[in-house]
Amino acid sequence: MKQTVCLVAVLLLGTQTVAQSTIDYTVTAEVASWTLHTGRVVTAWTYDGTLPGPALHATEGDTLRVRFTNHLPEGTTIHWHGLPNTIVQDGVPEVCPIVVEPGQEHTYLLESLPAGTYWFHPHVGVQIDQGLYGTLIVDPLVPDPVAQRDYSIVLDDWRDGAPIIVPAPSYTEYLINGHTSQGQSALMVTQGETVRLRFFNASAATNYVVAVDQHPMTVIRTDGQRVVPITKQAIQLGMGERYDVLLTANNPGVWSIAASSITNRNATMVRAVLAYTGSSNPWPTATYVPPFLATGTLLSYSQMAAAGPVAPISAAPDRVHAMQLSSGTVGGQPAFFINGEAFPNVTPLDVALGENVRFNMVNMTMMVHPMHIHGHFLRLLGTAGGTTAPLVKDTVLVPGMMGQIDAEIVADNPGNWVYHCHHIYHAALGMMTLVRYVGSDSDGDGLGDDVDHDPLGDHPVLALDSLGNGFAIGTSYDVSVQWPAGEHVAFVIGTLLNPPRPFGPAGDLYVGQRTLLGRAIAGANGIATLNATIPNDPLLVGQRLVIQAMATHATLAGGRRLSRHEILTPQ
């Protein structure tokens, strides 16, 4: 790395502004030992070595900047479940090829956060089933009802060993907050307090019913969105769903927070414990089935309404897409379908910017499917909110045996978005499709919104591929960007420039002491790729090297654009 290239001579110096509400976190994906309960230690893939991973916090409107490092043996991503991000931040390789390889560091920038209870997990294969999940809580500017206690209840299904792609995995244990029923610590309350419980279903393949023994729950949010408060004794919790509930601590004792499967409410799969200060009552057994769990009144979508301003349901939507959910085989292997097609061989559901689009989901199978859309919020038809205050969610349970859910989106987030079953194995076996924006180029870079990996940012999208070697010294790797055909791209590597140097519309330069890796020209497919080699120099091992690309552009202001940066650490 002897030849250096100076980029600054061809750019005009600009000014850099730093948001006052930017919250910084670091998250590391790593293999770790974890204790499910005393005497039961497992090997898990984790964020920051824990199950669940870290609990991230921010305030509505903030920007969250997460520096993510991968120490797993394979590439991974983070998907920010429920947040209407841009595609380049969404962590889905099928629509944006940024996979964080072993030894790579990637920064996720999540801007203008909406209030609510969200979570994060990988979107590569079925990695979520090895323990990779964490929570993200965004406090609202207009406060929710005051609670003296605030607890997260994260449910997961667990089995030892690497996942195998099968239609119906078999699980040996179920977890709350990373522990079996035998490994729980009591959630303490004091009589008279208002207690907030945030339920998350981070399971790969299990839908639940949840209940708190002898304590009705008042639902105030679902999937992060405010609802008109409604009180029930039990709640269905599909994979990917979240519910925020309040309960009044008016019944001293020690009580079970229990979960069953949707198909059998008479068996507790896992439970946590709610204990009043000063109570000497014994803990409920792990198998105890609270009456509220078995027979309590169950919340349904039809009973709920949005609280606060919501775009109304359209009298005549601009487009209507049928989504028939079914199962079968492809090449003799089990498969799950949307409209008879298994991903990636699907016909996208096309939309246009600004449209109101309706999806009619009909489930032809015997099982319940939790359907999750990326980048948008669903407004459900047929709820207590009617057409003016419809229930708003990002993940919905579609009942089996011809069950139907109709929902609308406002097509206000251009790109190419996945819409899939959140039973991770059903998605892996094909139950995923694309919502594709057509007829627009929102950032004016010459790449249509239907193909652009960053449709709201007129900058090249940089991706690294370690070619399976984890960026070991002496090995080669591919570095590429998406950019209009025929444009020239220079790839540089060097030390991290902190803070970065701003260059007006061209973007920010992150690479100091730059060395030219090489140049490439974007082909007809809109991709410029360079194969580079990490020198066989032991002094590079463990060093953080920054890669960035500068590309020409025939029509954008200034004629050049800098890509986002990526960081690799040779091994």
Secondary structure, DSSP 8 states (H G I E B T S, - for coil): -------GGGS--------TTEEEEEEEEEEEEEEEETTEEEEEEEETTBSS--EEEEETT-EEEEEEEE-SSS-B--EEET----GGGS--TTTS---B-TTEEEEEEE-S--SEEEEEE--STTGGGGT--EEEEEE-SS--S--SEEEEEEEEEE-SSS----SS---SEEEETTB-GGG---EEE-TT-EEEEEEEE--SS--EEEEETT--EEEEEETTEEEEEEEESBEEE-TT-EEEEEEE--S-SEEEEEEEETTBTTS--EEEEEEETT-------TT---HHHHHS-B--GGG--B-S------SS-SEEEEEEEEEEEETTEEEEEETTB-TTS---EEE-TT-EEEEEEEE-SSS-EEEEESSS-EEESSSTTTTTS--EESEEEE-TTTEEEEEEEE--S-SEEEEEESSHHHHHTT-EEEEEE-S--TT-SSS-TTT-SSTT--S-EEEEE-TTSTT-TT-EEEEEEE--TT-EEEEEEEEEEEEEEE-GGG-EEEEEEEEEEEEEE--TTSEEEEEEE--S-GGGTT--EEEEEEEE-SSSTTSEEE---EEE---
